[in-house]
Amino acid sequence: MEHIAFCKLEIFLPEDSLPALREALWSQDAGHIGRYDRCLSWSPVTSCWRPLPGSEPYLGTPGELCIQPEVKAEVTCPADRVDAVVATVRAAHPYEEPVINVIPLYRTGLEESGDKG
């Protein structure tokens, strides 16, 4: 298997939390691609979950299905920075159990350019 130099993070959150998330990501230099920084995209999604007994949900009521509009933010970061970036996202995220998908990126073209992220 080839070396993974970059990953993409997908982060689901309420839209009103997006400004704080952006600042948290940028504080870790996530979204730095070549001669550009603060590269980030987001799109509206509809999500559902059911908080279980003992949970302390930001939205919803334990035992009841919650369906809410959210945004999915997407950003790249160097693979060797993923743990630090995820920790920063968790600290800035309002949810008790945030969804943060980490996806390894193969052959992005960034590796050949000698880019650092």
C-alpha positions in Angstrom: 0.0 0.0 0.0 1.3 3.4 -0.8 2.0 6.1 1.8 -1.0 8.3 2.7 0.2 11.9 2.8 -3.3 13.6 3.0 -6.7 12.9 4.5 -10.1 14.5 4.1 -12.2 15.2 7.1 -16.0 15.3 6.9 -17.6 16.9 9.9 -21.4 17.1 10.5 -22.7 20.0 12.6 -25.4 22.6 13.1 -24.9 25.5 10.6 -24.7 28.0 13.4 -21.5 26.2 14.7 -19.7 26.5 11.4 -17.9 29.8 12.1 -16.3 28.3 15.3 -15.4 25.1 13.4 -13.7 27.1 10.6 -11.6 29.0 13.0 -10.6 25.8 14.9 -9.6 24.1 11.6 -7.7 27.1 10.4 -5.9 27.4 13.8 -4.4 24.0 12.9 -3.6 25.0 9.3 -6.2 22.4 8.0 -7.3 23.4 4.5 -3.9 24.5 3.4 -3.4 23.5 -0.2 -0.4 24.7 -2.1 -0.4 28.5 -2.3 -3.9 28.7 -0.8 -5.0 28.3 2.8 -8.4 28.2 4.5 -9.7 25.9 1.8 -13.0 24.4 3.1 -16.3 23.5 1.6 -19.7 22.8 3.2 -23.1 21.7 2.0 -26.5 21.3 3.6 -27.6 17.9 4.7 -30.4 16.4 6.7 -29.3 14.1 9.5 -31.1 11.9 12.0 -30.2 10.2 15.3 -31.8 8.9 18.5 -30.1 9.9 21.7 -29.9 6.9 24.0 -30.7 7.0 27.8 -27.9 8.6 29.7 -26.9 10.8 26.8 -26.8 14.6 27.0 -27.8 15.7 23.5 -27.1 19.2 22.1 -30.3 18.6 20.0 -33.0 16.1 20.6 -34.5 14.1 23.5 -33.2 10.8 24.8 -35.3 7.9 23.3 -36.8 10.0 20.5 -35.7 10.2 16.9 -34.3 13.6 16.0 -34.2 14.8 12.4 -32.4 18.1 11.8 -30.8 20.2 9.1 -27.0 20.3 9.4 -24.0 21.1 7.3 -21.3 18.7 6.2 -17.9 20.5 6.2 -15.1 19.0 4.2 -11.4 19.9 4.6 -8.0 18.3 3.8 -5.1 18.0 6.1 -1.7 16.3 6.2 -2.1 12.7 7.4 0.5 13.3 10.2 -1.7 16.1 11.6 -5.0 14.3 11.7 -5.0 13.5 15.4 -4.3 17.1 16.3 -6.9 18.4 13.9 -9.6 15.9 15.2 -8.8 16.9 18.8 -9.3 20.6 17.9 -12.5 19.8 16.1 -13.9 17.9 19.1 -13.1 20.8 21.4 -14.9 23.3 19.1 -17.9 21.0 18.2 -21.1 21.4 20.2 -22.2 17.7 20.0 -21.5 15.1 22.7 -20.6 12.5 20.0 -19.6 14.4 16.8 -19.4 12.6 13.5 -15.9 13.2 12.1 -15.0 11.0 9.2 -11.3 10.7 8.3 -10.8 9.5 4.7 -7.3 8.8 3.3 -6.6 10.4 0.0 -4.7 8.6 -2.7 -3.1 10.3 -5.7 -4.4 13.8 -5.1 -1.6 15.4 -7.1 -0.5 17.2 -3.9 2.2 14.6 -3.3 3.9 15.3 -6.6 4.0 19.1 -6.1 5.9 18.7 -2.8 3.0 20.5 -1.1 2.8 20.4 2.6 -0.9 20.4 2.8 
